[in-house]
Amino acid sequence: MTQSYTTRLNAILRNSVTPLVASEGFTHGGNIYTRYLDNHQPIWMVEVQRGRWSNNEKVDFTLNCGVLIPGLIPVSYTHLR
Protein backbone atom coordinates (compact mmCIF):
# COMPACT_ATOMS: atom_id res chain seq x y z
CA MET A 1 0.00 0.00 0.00
CA THR A 2 1.26 3.49 -0.87
CA GLN A 3 1.98 5.78 2.06
CA SER A 4 0.05 9.03 2.23
CA TYR A 5 2.02 12.11 1.31
CA THR A 6 1.67 13.42 4.87
CA THR A 7 3.28 10.26 6.24
CA ARG A 8 6.04 10.48 3.61
CA LEU A 9 6.72 14.18 4.31
CA ASN A 10 6.84 13.54 8.06
CA ALA A 11 9.34 10.71 7.48
CA ILE A 12 11.53 12.99 5.33
CA LEU A 13 11.48 15.66 8.02
CA ARG A 14 12.15 13.21 10.87
CA ASN A 15 14.92 11.23 9.12
CA SER A 16 16.69 13.89 7.05
CA VAL A 17 15.78 17.50 7.78
CA THR A 18 15.54 17.43 11.59
CA PRO A 19 18.95 15.80 12.19
CA LEU A 20 20.60 18.17 9.69
CA VAL A 21 19.22 21.39 11.14
CA ALA A 22 19.56 20.15 14.75
CA SER A 23 23.29 19.80 14.14
CA GLU A 24 23.27 23.54 13.33
CA GLY A 25 21.52 24.49 16.59
CA PHE A 26 17.88 24.55 15.46
CA THR A 27 15.00 23.29 17.57
CA HIS A 28 11.62 22.45 16.16
CA GLY A 29 7.95 22.26 16.92
CA GLY A 30 5.84 20.66 14.25
CA ASN A 31 7.13 21.82 10.88
CA ILE A 32 8.80 25.01 12.18
CA TYR A 33 12.53 25.02 12.90
CA THR A 34 13.97 27.88 14.97
CA ARG A 35 17.49 28.83 15.98
CA TYR A 36 17.76 31.04 19.07
CA LEU A 37 20.39 33.45 20.27
CA ASP A 38 21.80 33.21 23.79
CA ASN A 39 19.04 35.50 25.09
CA HIS A 40 16.34 33.17 23.67
CA GLN A 41 15.22 35.50 20.91
CA PRO A 42 14.70 33.67 17.62
CA ILE A 43 17.13 34.64 14.92
CA TRP A 44 16.40 32.17 12.08
CA MET A 45 13.17 30.37 11.30
CA VAL A 46 12.40 27.78 8.64
CA GLU A 47 8.90 26.42 8.10
CA VAL A 48 8.16 23.39 5.94
CA GLN A 49 4.76 24.02 4.36
CA ARG A 50 2.91 21.10 2.83
CA GLY A 51 2.14 21.59 -0.83
CA ARG A 52 -1.42 21.43 -2.01
CA TRP A 53 -0.39 19.53 -5.13
CA SER A 54 1.02 16.56 -3.21
CA ASN A 55 -0.44 13.14 -3.81
CA ASN A 56 0.48 9.53 -3.07
CA GLU A 57 3.12 9.58 -5.85
CA LYS A 58 4.96 12.81 -5.00
CA VAL A 59 5.50 15.05 -2.01
CA ASP A 60 5.36 18.76 -2.74
CA PHE A 61 6.44 21.31 -0.14
CA THR A 62 7.68 24.87 0.25
CA LEU A 63 10.39 26.18 2.57
CA ASN A 64 9.46 29.50 4.17
CA CYS A 65 12.54 31.17 5.66
CA GLY A 66 12.81 34.17 7.93
CA VAL A 67 15.53 36.11 9.69
CA LEU A 68 14.83 38.25 12.74
CA ILE A 69 16.93 41.27 13.55
CA PRO A 70 16.42 41.78 17.31
CA GLY A 71 15.46 45.31 18.26
CA LEU A 72 14.34 46.33 14.77
CA ILE A 73 10.64 45.76 15.43
CA PRO A 74 9.23 44.99 18.91
CA VAL A 75 7.45 41.61 18.71
CA SER A 76 6.14 39.08 21.22
CA TYR A 77 7.71 35.62 20.80
CA THR A 78 5.58 33.73 23.31
CA HIS A 79 3.82 31.78 20.53
CA LEU A 80 7.16 30.26 19.46
CA ARG A 81 8.07 28.65 22.77
HELIX and SHEET records of a PDB file:
HELIX    1   1 TYR A    5  ILE A   12  1                                   8    
HELIX    2   2 LEU A   13  VAL A   17  3                                   5    
HELIX    3   3 THR A   18  ALA A   22  1                                   5    
HELIX    4   4 THR A   78  LEU A   80  5                                   3    
SHEET    1   A 4 PHE A  26  GLY A  29  0                                        
SHEET    2   A 4 ILE A  32  TYR A  36 -1                                        
SHEET    3   A 4 PRO A  42  ARG A  50 -1                                        
SHEET    4   A 4 PHE A  61  VAL A  67 -1                                        
END                                                                             
